[in-house]
């Protein structure tokens, strides 16, 4: 293999698997650390009771949640961009690569919005107004719940479909990704039917695990029939 080929293959961007791990760890840390700081009390559902009291009593925990969620949105955006470029360089010319980029970018934006709403809920001047607290809490839930998960499903589908059709991922694994993506899209129904909110953690955490595994499984190069790797011309 020529020196030029080696150099170009080395420009594959950040490791997808590592990006998936960092995104997942930061998101989970936001849940775990804030729960510990709140004495075991979990971030409340906007449909439950005692919402205003939670924010009044756990401002620091809420601020940590917002900070770590915001931090998690960054590697998610990089993951989407890297996955899309990887698929393109592997020869995928179908819309899947663009869907992955669009879905991942919007999922990152939604998570960012949720994080900033959550951080705002930690401010003493805000939690003094119960009506404002309730409104911001619903916005944080809408962005970080339905908004984030639906677009996370598009990212998963954008990787899983070409991964299946082009033989880039094991078929059972790609099928599992499609199932998770379908569940993620079904969470759209949470808007009119709040009882279906139970689908959110299924799609969210299942999707996180799938993205981590896909990051390690998706190849950097494809092989020809003679077993030699093709040149993957990834631009910086």
N, C-alpha and C positions, 0 to 999 in steps of 0.2 A: 504494500500500500504506500502511495507516495506521501511525501511530507505535507503537501497541500491537503490531501484527503484527511490525514490525521488531524491537522489543525482545524479543519472545518468540522469534523466530527466532535472535536473538543468544545465547540461553541454551542452546546445543547441547552444552555441556560441552567438555572438552579435545579438541583435534583428534585423532581416532582414529589417523591416519597417523603423527603425531608420537609418540604413545604407543607404537605398534608399533615405531617406529625406536628409541626409548629402551630399550624392553624388549630388543630384539635386540642393540643395541650393548652394553648392560651384560652380557648373558649371554655374548656372544662375547668381550668384554674379560676376563671371568673365565677363559676358556679360554686366550686368547692371552697375557695378562700372566703367569698362573701358569706356563705352559709356558716362557716366557722366563726367569722367575725360577728355574725348576728346571733350567736349562741345556739345554732342549730335551726334557726328559722329560715326557710327557703324563700326565695324571691316570689312574691305572691302573684296569683292569677288576678287579672282585672275583674274577673267575674265572682271573686270570693269576697269574704268579709275581712275587716281589719286592715284594709289596704293602706289607708292614710296613717294609721298608727304605726305600721311597719316602717314607712318612709320617715316618719318623725323620729323613731327610736333607733334607726340603723343607717344614718346618713353616710357614715364612713364605709360601711359594707356596700351600699349602693354605688358610691363613688368608685370603689374598686371594681365592681361589676362593669360599670361603664368603661373604665380604663382598659380592662383586659379584653372586653368585647371589641373595643376600638382597635386594640393591638392585633387581635385575631383577624380583623378584616383586611389587614395589609398582606399577610402571606396568602390569604384566599385570593386576592386580586392577582398576585404574582403567579399563583398556581394556575388560574384561568388563562392568563396570557401565555405561560410556558406550555401548558397542555395544548392550547390551540396551535402554537408554533410547532410543537412536536408532531401533532397530527398532520399539519401541512407538510412538514419536511419528510414525513413517512409516506407521502404521496396521496393523502386524503384530499380530494377536491370537492367532495360533497359538502352540504351545508353544516355537517356535524361540527367541524372545527370552529366555524363562526358561531354556531349555537352555544358551544362550550364557552367561548370567550364572552359572548353577550350575557349568558346566564350567570357565569362566575362573576363578571364585573357588577351586574345588578345585585347579585347576592351579597357581594362585598359592600355595595352602597347601602343596601337595606340594613346590614349589620352595623354599619357606621352610624346610620340614622338612629337605630335603636340604642346604640351605645351612648350617643350624645343626649338623647332624650333621658336615658337612665342617669347619666351624670347630672343633668339639670335637676332631676328629682332629688339629688343629694344636697342641693343648696338650701340653707335655712330660710331665705326669703321666699322660696317657692313653696316649700312644704307648709308654710303658714296659711296657704289658701287651699282648702280641701278640693274645691272645684278644679283648680289648676292641676293639682296632684292627680286627680282622676283622669283628666284629659290627657296629660302627658303619659300617664301609665298606659292608657289605651293606645296611644301613638307608639310607645316603645314596644308594646305587645304586637301591634299590627305590623310594624316594620321588622322586628326581630323574630316574629313568629311566622305568620303566613307569608309576608313579603320575602323574607330571607329564604324560607324553606322552598317555596315555589320556584324561585330562580336557582337555588342550589340543585333542584331536580333537573333543570335545563342543563346545567353544567354536567351533571352525571350522565344524562341522556346523550349529550353532545360528545362525550368520550366513549360511552358504552356502545352506541349504535355503530360508529365506524370501527370501533375495536372488535366488534362481532363480525361485521361484514368483510372487513379487510384481514381478519385473522390475526389482529394485533394483540388480542386478549383471549384467554381461555373462554370458550363459549358459555360454560355454566356461570362463570364469574360475570361475563358481560350480561347474561340474562338476569342475574341477581341485580345488577345495576339498573337494568330497565324496570324491574319490579319496584325498586326503591324510587326511581324517577316517577313512576306512575302514582305511587302513594304520595310523593311530594306534590304532584300536580293536583291530586284530589284534596289536598289541604286548602285549596281555594274555597272549598265548600264550608270551611270554618267561618267565613265571613257571614253567610246567612244562617248557618247551623252551628252555633258555638259548641254544641255537644260533641262535635267531631274533632275538637282540639286534641283529643287523645292521639290523633294521627301525627301531630307535629313532632313529638319526641321520637316516634318510630322512624319517620323520614329523616329527621335531623341527625340523630346519632347513627342510624344505619348508613346514611349518606356520608358522614364523616369517615366511618370505618372503611367504606368502599373507596372513597377518594384516596385514603392513605395507601390501601392495597394497590389500587390502580396506578398510583404514582411509582410504585416499585416494579409493577408488572409491565407497564407500557414501555416497549423497546425504544432505543434511540435510533436504531437502523433497521432496515428490512433486508432479508436475504433473497438473492436470486435463486433460480432453480439449481445452479451449480454450487450453491452453498456459500458463495462469496458475498460479503456485505455490500450493499449499495452505498454510494456516497450520500450522506445527509448534509446538505448545504444549508446549515443554519446561519443566519445572519445575526450579528450582535444585537 
